[in-house]
Amino acid sequence: MNFRSIFILCFLWLACSSFLPISKKPINVPEDMKPQQGDKNILMMQVINGDTILWSTIPEVYVYPKMKFKNKRQEKFYWRTVRDVKKTLPYARMIAADMRYADQEMAKLSTRKEKKTWWRKFEKYLFKKYEDDFRGMYASQGRMLMLLLARESNTTSYELIREYKNKATADFWQGIAKLFRNDLKEDYDGNDKDKIIERVITLVEAGQL
């Protein structure tokens, strides 16, 4: 079994498991005129007491120090990180949403047998949902997905597998990961070791990268 296949299986298990007023008086913007999530630049006019008021919303712009690379290898690694974040961030959020849904649904069930039966059905759904996409990922994207899922769920991949499957399964996949110099117990730290990834996420979400 190659590296990519291992991470595919691992993550399948894991998945299973400005407003600027011109006048001094505040302007009440109608609900249907307010910017919606995902809107970028909005420029509109509103008539207030016979006066036409121009108002606009603009997206936040994030400014970081310019990246300085010591060599071509370091530069290549950075742009690979950008590629991998763009590829895996949506999946990390979808999987996190799937886990929240699973938690809510299983909380409605009273017996272990009922939960096990429900989980088996949900597991088949998740395999069908993610399998094809995961098979097309690079090994570096598998590791990135692991980190971003830790970011979205505030826990490690190891803990997620243990929670949704069992400790033996989590230990098994941890052993496999170790063979390839990875660690399912690795946490995400956007303020320290993963600060470059956090920077990339911020810029990608703002449409600046």
N, C-alpha and C positions, 0 to 999 in steps of 0.2 A: 504494500500500500504506500503510495507516494505522499509527500508532504501535503500537497493540496487536498487529496482525498481525506487525509486525517483531519484537517481543519474543517472540511465540509461536514464530516460526520460529527465533529466536536460541536460545531455551532448549530447543527440540526438537533443534537441532543439538548444543547443549551436553550435553543428556541422552544423546544418542547418543554422541556423543563421551563411744523412748529408754528404750534398755533401761536401767531404773533398778532395781538390786537392793535389796531391803529388808534382807536378811540380809547379813552380812559375807562369807559364802561365795558365790562366783559361781553363778548358776543356769544350767544348760545347757538351753536351750530346744530342744525337738525340732524337727527340720527341717520337719515338716508344720504346726507352729504358728508358724513364723517369718513375718513379714510379707513379702508378695510385692511386686514392683515395681508401683507404681500404687496400692497400698493407702494410705489416708489416716489414719484413726484406728482403732486397735485396742486393745481392753480385754479382757483374758483373766485367768483364774485357773489356777494350777497347784498341785498338792499336793506338797509337799516334806517328807519325813520326818513326815508327819502334819499339817503346818502348811499352811494355804491361803495361797498367795502371790499377791497381785494385781500384775500387771505390764501395762504399756501402752506403746504406741509412738505417737508423735505426729509429724506432719510438721514440717519446718523452716518457720519463719515469717521472711520477709525484710522488713526495715524500712528504708525509704529516706526521705530528707527529702521533705516534701510538695511536689508539683509546683507551681511558681508560673509563671503565664503572664502575659506582658506585655500580651497582647491576645487577642481572640477568634480571630484568625487562627492564632496560635501554639497555642492550645488545640485548635483544629480539626485542626491538623497532628499534634499528639500523638495524638489519638484515631484519626486515620487511620493512624498508625504502628501503634497497637495492633491495629486491624482487619487491616492488611496482614501483620503478624507472625503473627497467628492463622491467616490464610489460607495463607501461603506456607511457614511453618516445616516442616510435615509433608511438603510436596513437596520442599523442599531436602534433607531427610533421606532421602526415598525415592530421589531422584536420586543422592545421594552413595552410597547402598547399591547402586544399579544400577551405578555406576561401579566400585565395589569388586568387584562380581560380574564385571563385564566384564574387569577386570584379571586376576582369578584364572583365568577361563576362557581368555582369550587367551594367558596364560602357559603353558598346557598345549599350545598349538599351536606347531609348529616352523617353518612357512613363512609368508611374507608373504601368499601366496595363500589359505592356510587361514584366516588371521586376517581377511582382507578378506571372505571368504565368510561367516564366522561373524558378522562385524560387520554385514553387510547384513541378515541375518536378525534380529539383535538390534535393529537400527534400526527395522525394521517393527513389532516388538513394542513399542518405546518410543513410537512415534507413536500406536499404537492405545491405549496405556496413558494417555498424557498429553494428547493433542490436545484432546479435548472440555473438559477442566478448564481448560487454558491459555487456550482461547478465551473463557472467561468471566471472565478476570482484567482488572483495571484496569491502566493504564500504571504507576501507582505500585506495584502489586503485582509487575509485571515487574521493576522495579528492586529491590524488596525481595527477590525471589527470587534475583536476581543476587548481592546482598550476603550473604544467608544461605547460599547455596551456597558462596560464598567462605569463610564461617565454618565450614561443615561439612567442606569439603575442604582447607582451609588453602592455597588457591591461588585465583587470579583466574579469572573467566569467560574472559578472553582466553587464558590459558594452557591452560585445559581444552579449549577449542575447538581450539587449535593441537595439543594432544596427541592428541585423538581424531579430528581431521580433518586439517588441515594449516595451515601459516602463512598461505597465501593466503586460506583461508576465514576464519581468525581476523582477518586484516587487513580483509577485506570487512565483516564484522559490526562491527568496531571503527569503521569509517568510517560505517556506518549509525547506530550508537549516537551518534557525535559530532554527527551532524545534529540529534539530539534532545537535545543537551546531556547525554549520558550517556557513561560510560567503562567499557568492559569490562575495563580494566586496574585498575579501582578495587578496592583490597583492603579487607578488613573489619578494623576496629580497635575492639574492644569497650572498650578502656581510654581511648579518646580521642574521635575524631569520631563513633563509633557507640555511645557509652556509653549513650545513651537507649534505643537498640534493645536493647542487652544487658540493660538494666534491665527492659524490657518482656518479653523472653524469660524472664528469671528469674522474674518474677511470674506470667507465664502458665503456666509449667511447674509452679509451686507451687500453682496454682489460686487465686491471689490477685487475678487480673485477668481 
